[in-house]
Amino acid sequence: MAALRASLLKAIEELRKEVVTMADLVLNHIHEAFLAFKTNDLVKAQYLIKLDEEVDKLEEDISKNALRLIWKEQPYAQDLKMVTGILKLITDLERIGDHAVDIAEQTLHIGDLKNPRLLPKTTIMSEFAYQMVLNAINAFVKLDVDLAWQVIKDDDVVDAQFDDVMKSVTDQIKNETIVSEYAVSVIMVAKYMERIADHATNLAEWTIFIVTGEHKSTQLF
């Protein structure tokens, strides 16, 4: 029995390491995608779009390994919550990676427009959303429920930041101080960052589930 338990714990730890590897890749992609948009780096944007295949492959591999673990090791209780949570986590990580691609595609879409690439508020928003993802990953690694709850609370900040960006862009459109095509791209990039923050919230909620067995969908707030 002890040998079986040791084998299960080793397999789960390997799964956790694979999730961290995927998370590190996704974090790099969203950082670089936003930087490419900000600096009008079309080469970087094209490269990042191609790199998304790595994220998709990692999600597929982790999913297969998790399902194989369930079938072979038949985990129960806390161990099963961990594996189930991981299956949910990687779905959100993959979607965050997709939004990095979306941002890169916006960079290519507006090409060589000479407007300043970003409103200052959009940069602040991107940095905050990135930090939310980083904190959500750290909450998973440390199984830190308090940090996970902080990530969930921080989502309101990003929502407010998105509203500020929308107001700023709208004002500039009215004053004819921004090219309309560029304005639309800024709004789209801000929307993708808002969605990234939403997925960071999901990551935090699944960490809480792993630790406590409770998920937002089963709770009353």
C-alpha positions as CSV (number, residue, x, y, z in Angstrom):
1,M,0.0,0.0,0.0
2,A,2.8,2.4,0.9
3,A,4.5,1.7,-2.5
4,L,1.3,2.5,-4.3
5,R,0.8,5.7,-2.4
6,A,4.4,6.8,-3.1
7,S,3.8,6.0,-6.8
8,L,0.6,8.1,-6.8
9,L,2.3,11.1,-5.1
10,K,5.2,11.0,-7.5
11,A,2.8,11.0,-10.5
12,I,0.9,13.9,-9.1
13,E,4.0,15.9,-8.5
14,E,5.1,15.3,-12.1
15,L,1.7,16.6,-13.2
16,R,2.1,19.7,-11.0
17,K,5.6,20.4,-12.6
18,E,4.1,20.1,-16.1
19,V,1.4,22.6,-15.2
20,V,4.1,25.1,-13.9
21,T,6.0,24.6,-17.2
22,M,2.9,25.4,-19.2
23,A,2.1,28.4,-16.9
24,D,5.6,29.8,-17.4
25,L,5.2,29.6,-21.1
26,V,1.8,31.3,-21.1
27,L,3.1,34.0,-18.8
28,N,5.9,34.7,-21.2
29,H,3.5,34.8,-24.2
30,I,1.2,37.3,-22.7
31,H,4.1,39.5,-21.6
32,E,5.7,39.4,-25.1
33,A,2.5,39.8,-27.0
34,F,1.6,43.0,-25.1
35,L,5.2,44.2,-25.6
36,A,5.0,43.5,-29.3
37,F,1.8,45.5,-29.6
38,K,3.2,48.4,-27.6
39,T,6.4,48.6,-29.6
40,N,4.9,47.7,-33.0
41,D,7.1,44.6,-33.3
42,L,5.5,42.7,-36.2
43,V,8.2,40.0,-36.3
44,K,7.7,39.2,-32.6
45,A,4.0,39.1,-33.1
46,Q,4.2,36.6,-35.9
47,Y,6.6,34.5,-33.9
48,L,4.3,34.4,-30.9
49,I,1.4,33.2,-33.0
50,K,3.5,30.2,-34.1
51,L,4.5,29.5,-30.5
52,D,0.9,28.9,-29.5
53,E,1.3,25.3,-30.8
54,E,3.6,24.7,-27.8
55,V,0.9,25.7,-25.4
56,D,-1.7,23.5,-27.1
57,K,0.6,20.6,-27.1
58,L,1.3,20.9,-23.4
59,E,-2.4,21.1,-22.6
60,E,-2.9,17.9,-24.6
61,D,0.0,16.1,-22.9
62,I,-1.0,17.1,-19.4
63,S,-4.6,16.1,-20.0
64,K,-3.6,12.7,-21.3
65,N,-1.2,12.2,-18.3
66,A,-3.9,13.2,-15.8
67,L,-6.5,10.9,-17.3
68,R,-4.0,8.1,-17.4
69,L,-3.2,8.7,-13.7
70,I,-6.9,8.5,-12.8
71,W,-7.3,5.3,-14.7
72,K,-4.1,3.6,-13.4
73,E,-3.8,4.9,-9.9
74,Q,-7.5,5.4,-9.1
75,P,-6.9,8.4,-6.7
76,Y,-9.5,9.4,-4.2
77,A,-10.3,12.3,-1.9
78,Q,-7.6,15.0,-1.9
79,D,-5.6,13.4,-4.6
80,L,-8.6,13.2,-7.0
81,K,-9.3,16.9,-6.3
82,M,-5.8,17.7,-7.3
83,V,-6.0,15.9,-10.6
84,T,-9.4,17.2,-11.4
85,G,-8.3,20.7,-10.5
86,I,-5.3,20.4,-12.8
87,L,-7.5,19.3,-15.7
88,K,-9.5,22.5,-15.2
89,L,-6.5,24.7,-14.7
90,I,-4.8,23.8,-18.0
91,T,-8.0,24.7,-19.9
92,D,-7.8,28.2,-18.5
93,L,-4.1,28.4,-19.2
94,E,-4.7,27.4,-22.8
95,R,-7.3,30.1,-23.2
96,I,-4.9,32.7,-21.7
97,G,-2.4,31.6,-24.4
98,D,-5.1,32.0,-27.0
99,H,-5.6,35.6,-25.9
100,A,-1.9,36.2,-26.2
101,V,-2.3,35.2,-29.9
102,D,-5.3,37.5,-30.2
103,I,-3.1,40.4,-29.0
104,A,-0.4,39.5,-31.4
105,E,-2.9,39.4,-34.3
106,Q,-4.1,42.9,-33.4
107,T,-0.4,44.0,-33.7
108,L,-0.3,42.6,-37.2
109,H,-3.8,44.0,-38.0
110,I,-2.9,47.7,-37.4
111,G,0.6,47.3,-38.9
112,D,2.5,50.5,-39.3
113,L,0.0,53.0,-37.9
114,K,2.0,55.9,-36.4
115,N,-0.2,56.6,-33.4
116,P,1.3,56.0,-30.0
117,R,0.8,52.3,-29.5
118,L,-1.0,52.4,-26.2
119,L,-2.8,54.5,-23.8
120,P,-0.9,54.6,-20.4
121,K,-4.0,53.1,-18.7
122,T,-3.9,50.1,-21.0
123,T,-0.3,49.5,-20.0
124,I,-1.2,49.6,-16.3
125,M,-4.1,47.3,-17.0
126,S,-1.9,44.8,-18.8
127,E,0.7,44.8,-16.0
128,F,-2.1,44.2,-13.4
129,A,-3.7,41.4,-15.4
130,Y,-0.2,39.8,-15.8
131,Q,0.3,40.0,-12.1
132,M,-3.0,38.3,-11.5
133,V,-2.0,35.3,-13.6
134,L,1.4,35.2,-11.9
135,N,-0.3,35.3,-8.4
136,A,-2.8,32.6,-9.5
137,I,0.0,30.3,-10.5
138,N,1.8,30.9,-7.3
139,A,-1.3,30.2,-5.3
140,F,-1.5,26.9,-7.1
141,V,2.1,26.0,-6.5
142,K,1.9,26.9,-2.8
143,L,-1.7,25.8,-2.4
144,D,-2.2,29.3,-0.9
145,V,-6.0,29.9,-0.5
146,D,-5.5,33.5,0.8
147,L,-3.5,34.4,-2.3
148,A,-6.1,32.7,-4.5
149,W,-8.9,34.8,-2.9
150,Q,-6.8,38.0,-3.4
151,V,-6.6,37.2,-7.2
152,I,-10.4,36.8,-7.2
153,K,-10.8,40.2,-5.6
154,D,-8.3,41.8,-7.9
155,D,-10.6,41.0,-10.9
156,D,-12.8,44.0,-9.9
157,V,-9.8,46.2,-10.3
158,V,-9.2,45.1,-13.9
159,D,-12.8,45.5,-14.7
160,A,-12.6,49.1,-13.5
161,Q,-9.4,49.6,-15.5
162,F,-11.1,48.4,-18.6
163,D,-13.9,50.9,-18.1
164,D,-11.3,53.7,-17.8
165,V,-9.6,52.6,-21.1
166,M,-13.0,52.6,-22.8
167,K,-13.7,56.1,-21.6
168,S,-10.3,57.4,-22.6
169,V,-10.6,55.9,-26.1
170,T,-14.1,57.2,-26.5
171,D,-13.0,60.7,-25.5
172,Q,-10.2,60.6,-28.0
173,I,-12.5,59.5,-30.8
174,K,-14.9,62.4,-30.0
175,N,-11.9,64.8,-30.1
176,E,-10.6,63.2,-33.3
177,T,-7.2,62.7,-31.7
178,I,-7.0,59.0,-32.5
179,V,-7.2,57.0,-35.7
180,S,-10.4,54.9,-35.6
181,E,-8.7,51.6,-36.6
182,Y,-6.1,52.1,-33.9
183,A,-8.8,52.9,-31.4
184,V,-10.6,49.7,-32.1
185,S,-7.4,47.7,-31.7
186,V,-6.7,49.3,-28.3
187,I,-10.2,48.4,-27.1
188,M,-9.7,44.9,-28.4
189,V,-6.4,44.4,-26.7
190,A,-7.9,45.8,-23.4
191,K,-10.8,43.4,-23.8
192,Y,-8.3,40.5,-24.2
193,M,-6.5,41.6,-21.0
194,E,-9.8,41.7,-19.2
195,R,-10.5,38.1,-20.3
196,I,-7.0,37.0,-19.2
197,A,-7.8,38.4,-15.8
198,D,-11.1,36.4,-15.8
199,H,-9.1,33.3,-16.5
200,A,-6.7,34.1,-13.7
201,T,-9.7,34.3,-11.5
202,N,-10.8,30.8,-12.7
203,L,-7.3,29.5,-11.9
204,A,-7.6,30.9,-8.4
205,E,-11.0,29.3,-7.9
206,W,-9.7,25.9,-9.0
207,T,-6.9,26.2,-6.5
208,I,-9.4,26.9,-3.8
209,F,-11.3,23.8,-4.9
210,I,-8.1,21.7,-4.8
211,V,-7.5,22.7,-1.2
212,T,-11.0,22.9,0.2
213,G,-13.2,20.9,-2.1
214,E,-15.4,23.9,-2.7
215,H,-15.9,25.9,-5.9
216,K,-17.6,29.2,-6.5
217,S,-20.4,27.5,-8.4
218,T,-21.3,25.6,-5.2
219,Q,-21.0,28.6,-2.9
220,L,-23.2,31.5,-2.0
221,F,-21.5,34.9,-1.8
